Amino acid sequence: MPKLQALKGQAWVVQLGALKNADKVSEIVAKLRLSGYRVYTSPPAPAQGQITRIFVGPDASKEKLQSALGELNQLSGLNGQLRPYSVH
């Protein structure tokens, strides 16, 4: 996991989707990681039947994530949206 404290100012993520199929979540995460994306889920361990959100990022560059959105949607089969990222 990257040092999130090192990010100064606003950071961004792409929320790709929220799925209940744990196998599908794992498949999408693996495909995105193989393509070089930093991916995480919430909750961290997908459980069958429970909603798991898939995120790419965080990144300080909104433009970088915005330009990757088309490829992310194509790889995942989902319709991602850019969201502000906050450290809790």
N, C-alpha and C positions, 0 to 999 in steps of 0.2 A: 504494500500500500504506500502511495506517495506521501511525502510529508505535507499534509494539508496546511499546517501552520505556516509553511513557506509561501503560500499563495497570499499575496497582498491585494486588497481591494476586492472587486467583484469577480467571481468565478462563475462558470456556466457548465451545465450538463445537458445532454439530450436524454429525455425520457422517451424510450422507444415504445414501451407498452407495459401493460399489467396483465399477466396471464395466470390462470389457475393450473395449467398443465406443466408440472415440474420437469418432465422430460423435454418438452418443447423449449422451456426456459434454458435448460442446460445445453440443448442443441444450438440455440441462437447465441448464447454466450460463447460457446466454443468456436463457432464460425466467426464471430466478431474478433475474438482474441487471435485467431489464426490470421486474420486480415490486419493485425497490428493495432487494434483499438484497445484502450483501457476500459474495461467493462466491470460494473459491479451490480449487485442486485440488493433489493430490500424486501424482505429480510435476506441476510447473507446466504442462508441455506434454503433453496426452494423446497416447499413441501406440497405434495399432490393435493389439489383441492383448495389450497390457500393462495390468495393473490400475491404474486411476486412481481415487483416492478423491476424493469431492466433499464439501467442507465449507462451512458458512455460519458467519460470525463472523470473528474472535473478538468476544465481548462480555463485559463485566464482570457483566452481569445474567443470572444463570441463569434467573430467572423470565421475562424478556423472550424468551429463546430458547425456553423451555418453552412459552410461550403461542403462539409462532409455529410450533410443530412441526406442528400440523394442516395449516396452509396450506402449509408447506414440503413435507410429504408429498404433498398434493394436487397441487401444482405440478410436483413432480418425478416422481411415480408411484413413489416409493421409500418406505422405512420408516426415517426418520432416528432417530438416537439422540444424546442429549446426552452430551458428553464434556468432561473437563477439558482446557484448552488450556495447553500449555507452550511457551515460547520456547526454541528450541535454539540 
